[in-house]
Amino acid sequence: MEFALSEDQRMLQDSLKGVLSDAASLDRVRKVAAGETAEAAVLEVALADFGLSALMVPESAGGLGLGALDAVLVQEALGYTIAPSRFLASAVAAKVFAGEAALLGGIAGGDVAFGLALTELFSRRDGAGVSLKGGKLSGTSLLAQSAEGATHFLVADTGGMLHAVEAKGAGINVMQTIDRTRSFHEVTFKDAKPLAGVKPGDDVLAFARLLVAADTLGAAQAMIDKAVAYAKERQQFGRVIGSFQAVKHMCAEMAAKLEPGRAMIWHAAHALDIGDSEGPVMATLAKAHLAEVGTFVARTATEVHGGMGFTDLVGLHYWFKRIGVNRQLFGSPEQARQTAAELQGLVV
């Protein structure tokens, strides 16, 4: 049995990388991180023209009808270029509301842009939380993603339900994180009437976590590639530093630790696509594993760059911070492992 990508999947990822090499250049990412909305709009248009929002929408609703494996390949490419994108939000929303034709058609056509307010699925914070009373949602969700420009929100309530809510009327306040390539917000709802509501299965949070793992995979691979390229050109004592055994070992160890994560993500995505009960477990474990490996790669790649690794000139810190925030998104590695243990019946 050959465990590899199909020609179409390789073409999808290569084509997206070609678009991102120009639309998500480091110079543009710097400007987006500095708050230049015009630059963010250029990238958003390029990704919309590529058709990312329609990727997970069924063909019957005007989408491409692709699966979780295709989605993680896309997210890996986005992570590699640290591109700001609402693809993760669109993909999760399309999965949750697979039976809502109006919402799916809007996602595929670009008229519906979802933000994610899912904190209640995996965490509870004092003074926050969204509750459903009398058929209406009220409360505050922290660290909501893709809130800027969103027409709708995918909201998790304290009872474990997921709802589609119009963004109009919601209070949105910026929450600063170390990662400026993406925006996070505090979103407040007051008597918001849901357009649709579902009781999510274990695969929904697992899918969101798997996309974050793929994003970390891409960002970590970029840091390795940058470290290797730097080691081949930076000279010390009359020799390129890549010729020193210690630097060789650092680069080799990063590659050796990261590569199994790619197979782990592919396997989890395939299991989710075919509805295997192993899917949510593997996806959750992939999130935990890539969080740890990504942290190691981020630190080691920075060390290979020496003092230059900390400068804004190189820009390595954008990938470093992206990986750092990904570690906590949708639950820490410890939370993810706890969930995996529960799914397997190892703990109550």
KEKOL-69943 format. One record per residue (C-alpha): residue number from 1; x, z, y. Coordinates in Angstrom, 2 decimals. Each point is the difference from the previous one (the first is absolute). Last residue first. Layout:
% KEKOL-69943
+------+---------+---------+---------+
! resi !      px !      pz !      py !
+------+---------+---------+---------+
!  NUM !       X !       Z !       Y !
...
+------+---------+---------+---------+
% end
This chain:
% KEKOL-69943
+------+---------+---------+---------+
! resi !      px !      pz !      py !
+------+---------+---------+---------+
!  348 !  -13.10 !   33.07 !    9.29 !
!  347 !    3.43 !   -1.06 !   -1.17 !
!  346 !    1.27 !   -2.46 !   -2.62 !
!  345 !   -3.26 !   -1.91 !   -0.08 !
!  344 !    1.70 !   -3.31 !    0.66 !
!  343 !   -1.77 !   -0.49 !    3.32 !
!  342 !    0.87 !    3.58 !    0.93 !
!  341 !    3.70 !   -0.56 !   -0.66 !
!  340 !   -0.07 !   -3.18 !    2.08 !
!  339 !   -1.69 !    1.86 !    2.85 !
!  338 !    2.64 !    2.74 !   -0.09 !
!  337 !    2.70 !   -2.68 !    0.01 !
!  336 !   -1.55 !   -1.55 !    3.09 !
!  335 !   -0.22 !    3.35 !    1.77 !
!  334 !    3.69 !    0.69 !   -0.69 !
!  333 !    0.99 !   -3.47 !    1.17 !
!  332 !   -1.89 !    0.67 !    3.26 !
!  331 !   -3.54 !   -1.22 !    0.56 !
!  330 !   -1.73 !   -3.11 !    1.29 !
!  329 !    2.92 !   -0.62 !    2.36 !
!  328 !    2.72 !    2.68 !   -0.31 !
!  327 !    2.90 !   -2.05 !   -1.40 !
!  326 !   -1.21 !   -3.01 !    1.97 !
!  325 !    0.95 !    1.89 !    3.18 !
!  324 !    3.62 !    0.30 !   -1.10 !
!  323 !    0.18 !   -3.56 !   -1.29 !
!  322 !   -1.16 !   -1.32 !    3.36 !
!  321 !    2.45 !    2.32 !    1.75 !
!  320 !    3.02 !   -1.36 !   -1.88 !
!  319 !   -1.20 !   -3.59 !    0.42 !
!  318 !   -0.22 !    0.38 !    3.78 !
!  317 !    3.23 !    2.05 !    0.02 !
!  316 !    2.01 !   -2.98 !   -1.19 !
!  315 !   -0.36 !   -1.58 !    3.42 !
!  314 !    3.62 !   -1.20 !    0.08 !
!  313 !    0.20 !    0.31 !    3.79 !
!  312 !   -2.15 !    3.13 !   -0.03 !
!  311 !    2.96 !    1.93 !   -1.37 !
!  310 !   -0.07 !    2.47 !   -2.89 !
!  309 !    1.28 !   -2.41 !   -2.64 !
!  308 !    2.89 !   -0.98 !    2.26 !
!  307 !    1.58 !    3.42 !   -0.63 !
!  306 !    0.55 !   -0.86 !   -3.66 !
!  305 !   -1.90 !   -3.06 !   -1.20 !
!  304 !    0.43 !    1.11 !   -3.61 !
!  303 !   -1.43 !    3.40 !    1.01 !
!  302 !   -3.18 !   -1.66 !    1.31 !
!  301 !   -0.41 !   -1.80 !   -3.32 !
!  300 !    0.40 !    3.34 !   -1.78 !
!  299 !   -2.69 !    1.82 !    2.00 !
!  298 !   -2.58 !   -2.77 !   -0.19 !
!  297 !    0.76 !   -0.61 !   -3.68 !
!  296 !   -0.47 !    3.67 !   -0.92 !
!  295 !   -3.26 !    0.25 !    1.96 !
!  294 !   -1.27 !   -3.18 !   -1.64 !
!  293 !    0.81 !    1.39 !   -3.43 !
!  292 !   -2.06 !    3.14 !    0.62 !
!  291 !   -2.99 !   -1.75 !    1.57 !
!  290 !    0.31 !   -2.79 !   -2.56 !
!  289 !   -0.49 !    2.51 !   -2.83 !
!  288 !   -3.02 !    1.76 !    1.51 !
!  287 !   -1.80 !   -3.25 !    0.84 !
!  286 !    0.84 !   -1.46 !   -3.40 !
!  285 !   -1.41 !    3.15 !   -1.64 !
!  284 !   -3.32 !   -0.58 !    1.75 !
!  283 !   -0.08 !   -3.66 !   -1.00 !
!  282 !    0.89 !    0.88 !   -3.59 !
!  281 !   -2.79 !    2.56 !   -0.27 !
!  280 !   -2.60 !   -2.19 !    1.74 !
!  279 !    0.83 !   -2.94 !   -2.30 !
!  278 !    0.19 !    1.79 !   -3.36 !
!  277 !   -3.79 !   -0.24 !   -0.34 !
!  276 !    0.44 !   -3.78 !   -0.22 !
!  275 !   -2.36 !   -1.89 !    2.31 !
!  274 !    1.78 !   -3.34 !   -0.37 !
!  273 !    1.10 !   -0.11 !    3.64 !
!  272 !    0.87 !    3.70 !    0.13 !
!  271 !    2.30 !   -0.40 !   -3.01 !
!  270 !    1.65 !   -3.03 !    1.60 !
!  269 !    0.61 !    1.99 !    3.19 !
!  268 !    1.52 !    2.91 !   -1.93 !
!  267 !    2.29 !   -2.33 !   -1.95 !
!  266 !    1.14 !   -1.81 !    3.15 !
!  265 !    0.69 !    3.32 !    1.75 !
!  264 !    2.06 !    1.36 !   -2.91 !
!  263 !    1.89 !   -3.27 !   -0.32 !
!  262 !    0.98 !    0.23 !    3.69 !
!  261 !    0.87 !    3.70 !   -0.31 !
!  260 !    2.51 !   -0.84 !   -2.73 !
!  259 !    2.02 !   -1.92 !    2.67 !
!  258 !    0.34 !    2.86 !    2.49 !
!  257 !    2.32 !    2.43 !   -1.81 !
!  256 !    2.43 !   -2.64 !   -1.23 !
!  255 !    0.10 !   -1.75 !    3.37 !
!  254 !    0.78 !    3.22 !    1.87 !
!  253 !    2.60 !    1.00 !   -2.59 !
!  252 !    1.73 !   -3.38 !    0.28 !
!  251 !    0.23 !    0.26 !    3.78 !
!  250 !    1.47 !    3.50 !   -0.10 !
!  249 !    2.36 !   -0.92 !   -2.84 !
!  248 !    1.36 !   -2.99 !    1.91 !
!  247 !    0.53 !    2.22 !    3.05 !
!  246 !    2.05 !    2.49 !   -2.04 !
!  245 !    1.98 !   -2.80 !   -1.67 !
!  244 !    1.21 !   -1.47 !    3.25 !
!  243 !   -0.29 !   -3.80 !    0.16 !
!  242 !   -3.29 !    0.25 !    1.88 !
!  241 !    1.92 !    1.65 !    2.86 !
!  240 !    1.55 !   -3.34 !    0.91 !
!  239 !    3.77 !    0.46 !    0.07 !
!  238 !    2.63 !    0.45 !    2.73 !
!  237 !   -0.27 !    3.79 !    0.09 !
!  236 !   -3.73 !   -0.36 !    0.71 !
!  235 !   -2.00 !   -3.19 !    0.25 !
!  234 !   -3.76 !   -0.49 !    0.25 !
!  233 !   -1.03 !   -3.43 !   -1.33 !
!  232 !   -0.93 !    0.45 !   -3.66 !
!  231 !   -1.09 !    3.62 !    0.41 !
!  230 !   -2.45 !   -1.06 !    2.73 !
!  229 !   -1.63 !   -2.58 !   -2.30 !
!  228 !   -0.25 !    2.58 !   -2.80 !
!  227 !   -1.56 !    2.60 !    2.32 !
!  226 !   -2.46 !   -2.53 !    1.43 !
!  225 !   -1.10 !   -1.08 !   -3.47 !
!  224 !   -0.41 !    3.63 !   -1.07 !
!  223 !   -2.05 !    0.79 !    3.11 !
!  222 !   -2.22 !   -3.03 !   -0.60 !
!  221 !   -0.57 !    1.09 !   -3.60 !
!  220 !   -1.04 !    3.44 !    1.27 !
!  219 !   -2.54 !   -1.51 !    2.40 !
!  218 !   -1.47 !   -2.22 !   -2.71 !
!  217 !   -0.26 !    2.80 !   -2.54 !
!  216 !   -1.45 !    2.32 !    2.64 !
!  215 !   -2.77 !   -2.52 !    0.70 !
!  214 !   -0.60 !   -0.34 !   -3.74 !
!  213 !   -0.37 !    3.79 !   -0.29 !
!  212 !   -2.46 !   -0.05 !    2.92 !
!  211 !   -1.99 !   -2.68 !   -1.81 !
!  210 !    0.00 !    2.13 !   -3.14 !
!  209 !   -1.31 !    3.00 !    1.92 !
!  208 !   -2.96 !   -2.03 !    1.29 !
!  207 !   -0.67 !   -1.25 !   -3.53 !
!  206 !    0.14 !    3.53 !   -1.43 !
!  205 !   -2.40 !    1.21 !    2.68 !
!  204 !   -2.48 !   -2.65 !   -1.12 !
!  203 !    0.74 !    0.05 !   -3.75 !
!  202 !   -1.28 !    3.53 !   -0.60 !
!  201 !   -3.52 !   -1.21 !    0.69 !
!  200 !   -1.64 !    0.11 !    3.38 !
!  199 !   -3.58 !    1.21 !    0.57 !
!  198 !   -1.36 !   -2.64 !    2.34 !
!  197 !   -1.56 !   -0.21 !    3.46 !
!  196 !   -1.17 !   -2.84 !    2.22 !
!  195 !   -0.89 !   -0.49 !    3.66 !
!  194 !    0.62 !    3.67 !    0.74 !
!  193 !   -1.77 !    1.54 !    3.03 !
!  192 !    2.35 !    1.81 !    2.34 !
!  191 !   -1.36 !    3.36 !    1.16 !
!  190 !    3.23 !    0.79 !    1.83 !
!  189 !    3.23 !   -1.47 !   -1.34 !
!  188 !    3.52 !    0.89 !    1.10 !
!  187 !    3.09 !   -2.04 !   -0.86 !
!  186 !    3.52 !    1.41 !    0.34 !
!  185 !    2.32 !   -2.96 !   -0.03 !
!  184 !    3.00 !   -1.60 !   -1.66 !
!  183 !    1.81 !   -3.12 !    1.22 !
!  182 !    2.60 !   -1.96 !   -1.91 !
!  181 !    3.52 !   -1.23 !    0.81 !
!  180 !    0.49 !    3.20 !    2.02 !
!  179 !    0.79 !    2.13 !   -3.05 !
!  178 !    1.06 !    3.48 !    1.17 !
!  177 !   -3.66 !    0.94 !    0.34 !
!  176 !   -2.18 !    0.30 !    3.09 !
!  175 !   -3.75 !    0.48 !   -0.36 !
!  174 !   -1.96 !   -2.24 !    2.38 !
!  173 !   -3.58 !    0.94 !    0.81 !
!  172 !   -3.15 !   -1.85 !   -1.09 !
!  171 !   -3.52 !    1.31 !    0.61 !
!  170 !   -2.54 !   -2.03 !   -1.97 !
!  169 !   -2.88 !   -1.62 !    1.89 !
!  168 !    0.66 !   -3.52 !   -1.26 !
!  167 !    2.17 !    0.17 !   -3.10 !
!  166 !   -2.94 !   -0.90 !   -2.25 !
!  165 !   -0.05 !    2.09 !   -3.14 !
!  164 !    0.62 !   -0.97 !   -3.64 !
!  163 !   -0.17 !    3.10 !   -2.18 !
!  162 !    1.97 !    1.58 !   -2.83 !
!  161 !   -1.29 !    3.08 !   -1.83 !
!  160 !    2.12 !    2.96 !   -1.13 !
!  159 !   -2.23 !    2.73 !    1.41 !
!  158 !    2.33 !    0.72 !    2.92 !
!  157 !   -0.52 !   -3.53 !    1.30 !
!  156 !    2.24 !   -3.04 !   -0.37 !
!  155 !   -0.35 !   -2.66 !    2.68 !
!  154 !    0.65 !   -3.74 !   -0.15 !
!  153 !   -0.20 !   -0.85 !    3.67 !
!  152 !   -1.47 !   -3.02 !    1.73 !
!  151 !    0.77 !   -2.34 !    2.92 !
!  150 !    3.66 !    1.00 !    0.05 !
!  149 !    2.11 !   -1.14 !    2.95 !
!  148 !    2.18 !    3.10 !   -0.12 !
!  147 !   -1.05 !    2.16 !   -2.95 !
!  146 !    2.44 !   -1.61 !   -2.44 !
!  145 !    0.63 !    3.34 !   -1.72 !
!  144 !   -1.71 !    3.36 !    0.45 !
!  143 !    2.46 !    2.89 !    0.13 !
!  142 !   -2.69 !    2.64 !    0.43 !
!  141 !   -3.76 !   -0.29 !   -0.54 !
!  140 !   -2.33 !    1.94 !    2.28 !
!  139 !   -3.62 !    0.97 !   -0.50 !
!  138 !   -3.49 !   -1.42 !   -0.25 !
!  137 !   -1.59 !   -2.48 !   -2.37 !
!  136 !   -3.75 !   -0.63 !   -0.22 !
!  135 !   -2.47 !   -0.10 !   -2.90 !
!  134 !   -1.39 !    3.42 !    0.80 !
!  133 !    3.44 !    1.53 !   -0.32 !
!  132 !    3.16 !   -1.77 !   -1.15 !
!  131 !    3.24 !    1.79 !    0.83 !
!  130 !    3.29 !   -1.17 !    1.52 !
!  129 !    2.95 !    2.39 !    0.01 !
!  128 !    2.26 !    1.66 !    2.52 !
!  127 !    0.39 !    3.47 !    1.52 !
!  126 !    2.24 !    1.21 !   -2.79 !
!  125 !    1.31 !   -2.90 !   -2.07 !
!  124 !   -1.11 !   -1.12 !   -3.46 !
!  123 !    1.79 !   -2.60 !   -2.09 !
!  122 !   -0.41 !   -2.73 !   -2.64 !
!  121 !   -3.27 !   -1.83 !    0.49 !
!  120 !   -0.72 !    1.75 !    3.30 !
!  119 !    2.85 !   -1.90 !    1.68 !
!  118 !   -1.69 !   -3.36 !   -0.52 !
!  117 !   -0.63 !   -1.26 !    3.52 !
!  116 !    1.03 !   -3.63 !   -0.43 !
!  115 !   -0.62 !   -2.65 !    2.65 !
!  114 !   -1.88 !   -3.13 !   -0.91 !
!  113 !   -0.15 !   -3.32 !    1.84 !
!  112 !   -3.23 !   -1.96 !   -0.40 !
!  111 !   -0.21 !   -3.42 !    1.70 !
!  110 !    3.11 !   -1.25 !   -1.77 !
!  109 !   -1.88 !   -2.44 !   -2.22 !
!  108 !    1.00 !    1.69 !   -3.25 !
!  107 !   -0.75 !    3.47 !    1.36 !
!  106 !   -3.37 !   -1.11 !    1.39 !
!  105 !   -0.96 !   -1.62 !   -3.29 !
!  104 !    0.92 !    3.16 !   -1.85 !
!  103 !   -2.09 !    2.15 !    2.36 !
!  102 !   -3.07 !   -2.21 !   -0.38 !
!  101 !    0.40 !   -0.37 !   -3.77 !
!  100 !    0.21 !    3.73 !   -0.74 !
!   99 !    0.70 !    0.23 !   -3.74 !
!   98 !    3.80 !    0.12 !    0.19 !
!   97 !   -0.25 !    2.69 !    2.67 !
!   96 !    2.84 !    2.22 !   -1.23 !
!   95 !    2.36 !   -2.84 !   -0.97 !
!   94 !   -0.56 !   -1.91 !    3.24 !
!   93 !    0.57 !    3.21 !    1.98 !
!   92 !    3.29 !    0.65 !   -1.83 !
!   91 !    1.26 !   -3.54 !    0.66 !
!   90 !   -1.06 !   -0.01 !    3.66 !
!   89 !    1.66 !    3.36 !    0.69 !
!   88 !    3.24 !   -1.04 !   -1.71 !
!   87 !    0.00 !   -3.32 !    1.86 !
!   86 !   -0.27 !    1.69 !    3.41 !
!   85 !    3.52 !   -1.10 !    0.92 !
!   84 !    3.09 !    1.18 !    1.88 !
!   83 !    2.92 !   -1.77 !   -1.71 !
!   82 !    2.81 !    2.17 !   -1.35 !
!   81 !    1.65 !   -3.29 !   -1.11 !
!   80 !    0.49 !    1.16 !   -3.58 !
!   79 !   -3.16 !    2.09 !    0.21 !
!   78 !   -2.12 !   -3.06 !    0.75 !
!   77 !    1.60 !   -1.85 !   -2.93 !
!   76 !   -0.70 !    2.96 !   -2.30 !
!   75 !   -3.59 !    0.10 !    1.27 !
!   74 !   -0.53 !   -3.64 !   -0.96 !
!   73 !    1.42 !    0.52 !   -3.48 !
!   72 !   -2.12 !    3.14 !   -0.33 !
!   71 !   -3.14 !   -1.98 !    0.83 !
!   70 !    0.74 !   -2.75 !   -2.53 !
!   69 !    0.27 !    2.62 !   -2.73 !
!   68 !   -3.21 !    1.68 !    1.21 !
!   67 !   -2.06 !   -3.15 !   -0.37 !
!   66 !   -0.87 !   -3.30 !    1.63 !
!   65 !   -3.52 !   -1.21 !    0.78 !
!   64 !    1.01 !   -2.34 !    2.82 !
!   63 !   -2.89 !    0.90 !    2.29 !
!   62 !   -3.25 !   -1.64 !    1.04 !
!   61 !   -2.40 !    2.54 !   -1.50 !
!   60 !   -0.29 !   -1.74 !   -3.40 !
!   59 !    3.78 !   -0.38 !    0.01 !
!   58 !    0.35 !    3.77 !   -0.18 !
!   57 !    1.79 !    1.73 !    2.93 !
!   56 !    3.49 !    1.30 !   -0.84 !
!   55 !    1.93 !   -2.76 !    1.81 !
!   54 !   -2.46 !   -0.62 !    2.81 !
!   53 !    1.75 !    2.21 !    2.57 !
!   52 !    3.35 !   -1.61 !   -0.80 !
!   51 !   -1.08 !   -3.52 !    0.92 !
!   50 !    3.29 !   -1.42 !    1.32 !
!   49 !   -1.76 !   -0.70 !    3.30 !
!   48 !   -0.91 !    3.70 !    0.17 !
!   47 !    3.65 !    0.94 !   -0.61 !
!   46 !    1.18 !   -2.23 !    2.86 !
!   45 !   -2.78 !    1.25 !    2.30 !
!   44 !    0.95 !    3.64 !   -0.66 !
!   43 !    3.66 !   -0.73 !    0.67 !
!   42 !   -0.77 !   -1.58 !    3.38 !
!   41 !   -2.42 !    2.86 !    0.81 !
!   40 !    2.71 !    2.61 !   -0.63 !
!   39 !    2.24 !   -1.81 !    2.49 !
!   38 !   -2.76 !    0.07 !    2.63 !
!   37 !   -0.57 !    3.70 !   -0.66 !
!   36 !    3.49 !    1.02 !    1.14 !
!   35 !    0.03 !    3.66 !   -1.02 !
!   34 !    3.72 !    0.62 !   -0.50 !
!   33 !   -0.47 !   -0.25 !   -3.77 !
!   32 !   -1.54 !   -3.44 !    0.54 !
!   31 !    3.03 !   -1.00 !    2.08 !
!   30 !    2.45 !    1.22 !   -2.64 !
!   29 !   -2.03 !   -1.77 !   -2.70 !
!   28 !    0.27 !   -3.22 !    2.00 !
!   27 !    3.79 !    0.28 !    0.24 !
!   26 !    0.21 !    0.87 !   -3.70 !
!   25 !   -1.82 !   -3.22 !   -0.86 !
!   24 !   -3.59 !    0.33 !   -1.19 !
!   23 !   -1.44 !   -3.42 !    0.91 !
!   22 !    3.19 !   -1.91 !   -0.85 !
!   21 !    1.14 !    1.43 !   -3.32 !
!   20 !   -3.60 !    1.10 !   -0.58 !
!   19 !   -1.32 !   -3.53 !   -0.52 !
!   18 !    2.77 !   -0.88 !   -2.46 !
!   17 !   -0.45 !    3.30 !   -1.82 !
!   16 !   -3.70 !   -0.84 !   -0.34 !
!   15 !    0.82 !   -3.32 !   -1.61 !
!   14 !    2.47 !    1.63 !   -2.40 !
!   13 !   -2.53 !    2.65 !   -1.04 !
!   12 !   -2.80 !   -2.48 !   -0.65 !
!   11 !    2.35 !   -2.48 !   -1.72 !
!   10 !    1.24 !    2.70 !   -2.36 !
!    9 !   -3.60 !    0.90 !   -0.80 !
!    8 !   -0.96 !   -3.64 !   -0.58 !
!    7 !    2.98 !   -0.53 !   -2.31 !
!    6 !   -1.04 !    3.01 !   -2.04 !
!    5 !    1.89 !    3.25 !    0.26 !
!    4 !    1.84 !    1.42 !   -2.98 !
!    3 !   -0.55 !    2.01 !   -3.16 !
!    2 !    0.47 !   -2.65 !   -2.66 !
!    1 !   -1.40 !    1.00 !   -3.38 !
+------+---------+---------+---------+
% end
